[in-house]
Structures are given as structure tokens and as C-alpha cells.
């Protein structure tokens, strides 16, 4: 089934000028980039975006990090785009990610893991609406 999902190139990857490499990786894996923009979000916007994690111990660090520098937000579309994107990203901790995944190739740590992707079609819609209203 054709789906849409949100992908974020996080501050650590933007800082290292990895946007084109990551975008090309998605295209090579048959995910279309429907829309893309570079933005800088506030701490408050990051808190709203990650509110699903507000009870978790890493919540504040996550919000501080996402708002620490420019990010690139993209709408990806393709066959089973949510699952495919998550597979391409790899495990949250780059040390545990499989070879050839974005986080294994570019992630610096469990916190600075270079990319975000929606975890479901429903959350993908919510996250796309957050950035592309």
C-alpha cells in the first residue's frame, strides 16, 4: 500500500552537511520526497512535537536536541513507506543498527542518531501536519 511518512534529518546530520546524501539514499530505495524544507524549531515546538514521549526520562534532552539547530523535514511516499523508512533508519542506537542503515552510517550516539521517522501511518499524518500545515 502506498503510504506517506515524516522523516527528519536531525541537527547533527544537518551540521555535517549530510542532507543530500540522506535524501539520495531515500530516493535510491524507492521513497519519493514529496516535500522538503529546512526549519529551526523552538524548544516549545519540539516539546509539542515529542509530547508522546513526555513521561520518558529522555524527553527533555530530546526536545533540547531537536531545537538545537536546523533540521530538514520531509514527506516521504512509497510502498509501505512507514515500515520501509524505519528499516532504512535502523535501530535508535547506532551501535545496534544494522550495516547499511542511516543510523549505522551517520549516527553519532543514541541521542544524536541523525534521523527521525514516524512509527505508524497515523503518527505520520499527525507529524506531517505538524510541519506542513
C-alpha positions in Angstrom: 0.0 0.0 0.0 1.3 3.5 -0.8 1.8 5.5 2.4 3.3 8.8 3.5 5.5 9.3 6.5 7.5 12.1 8.0 11.3 12.0 8.0 13.5 14.4 9.8 17.2 14.9 9.2 18.3 15.9 12.7 20.7 18.7 13.8 23.8 16.6 14.0 23.4 15.4 10.4 22.5 18.9 9.1 25.5 20.3 10.8 27.7 17.7 9.0 26.1 18.6 5.6 24.6 15.1 5.1 21.2 16.3 3.7 21.9 15.4 0.1 23.4 12.0 1.0 20.4 11.1 3.1 17.9 12.4 0.5 19.6 10.4 -2.2 19.6 7.3 0.0 15.8 7.5 0.3 15.4 8.1 -3.5 17.7 5.1 -4.3 15.4 3.0 -2.0 12.3 4.0 -3.9 10.9 6.5 -1.5 9.8 9.7 -3.1 10.4 13.0 -1.3 7.1 14.9 -1.9 8.1 18.0 0.2 11.2 19.1 2.0 12.2 22.1 3.9 14.9 23.2 6.3 13.5 24.7 9.6 14.7 25.7 13.0 12.1 24.9 15.7 11.8 26.4 19.1 12.1 24.4 22.4 8.3 24.8 22.8 7.7 23.4 19.3 10.0 20.5 20.0 8.1 19.8 23.3 4.8 19.7 21.3 6.2 17.5 18.6 7.6 15.0 21.1 4.7 15.2 23.6 4.1 11.5 23.1 7.4 10.9 25.0 6.8 13.5 27.8 6.7 10.8 30.5 10.0 9.3 29.4 13.4 10.2 31.1 15.0 11.3 27.8 12.2 13.7 26.9 13.9 17.0 27.9 17.2 16.0 26.2 15.3 15.0 23.1 13.4 18.4 23.0 16.6 20.4 23.6 18.4 18.5 20.9 15.8 18.7 18.2 15.6 22.5 18.8 19.4 22.9 19.0 19.9 23.7 15.3 18.3 23.5 11.8 16.5 20.3 10.8 15.3 19.1 7.4 11.7 17.8 7.4 10.4 15.7 4.6 7.3 13.9 3.5 8.3 10.5 2.1 5.9 8.5 0.0 6.1 4.9 -1.3 5.1 1.3 -0.9 4.8 0.6 2.9 6.7 3.9 3.5 6.4 3.8 7.3 8.0 0.4 7.7 10.4 0.9 4.9 11.7 4.2 6.4 12.1 2.7 9.8 14.0 -0.2 8.3 16.3 2.2 6.4 16.9 4.3 9.5 18.0 1.3 11.6 17.9 0.9 15.4 17.7 4.0 17.6 21.2 3.3 19.0 23.6 3.4 16.0 25.8 0.8 17.8 22.9 -1.6 17.5 21.9 -0.6 14.0 22.4 -3.0 11.0 25.1 -2.2 8.5 23.9 -0.1 5.6 21.2 1.8 7.7 21.3 5.5 8.0 21.9 5.5 11.8 24.8 3.0 11.4 26.3 5.1 8.6 25.8 8.6 10.2 24.5 8.3 13.8 26.9 9.6 16.4 25.1 8.3 19.5 21.7 7.1 20.8 20.8 10.8 21.2 22.5 12.1 18.0 21.3 9.4 15.7 20.8 11.7 12.6 17.3 10.8 11.6 13.7 10.5 12.8 10.8 8.7 11.2 7.2 8.3 12.0 6.3 5.0 13.8 2.9 4.5 12.3 0.7 5.8 9.4 -1.5 7.7 12.0 1.5 9.3 13.6 2.9 10.0 10.2 -0.2 12.0 9.4 0.0 13.9 12.7 3.7 14.6 12.3 3.3 15.7 8.6 0.5 18.1 9.7 2.7 19.5 12.4 5.4 20.6 9.9 3.4 21.0 6.7 0.1 22.6 7.7 
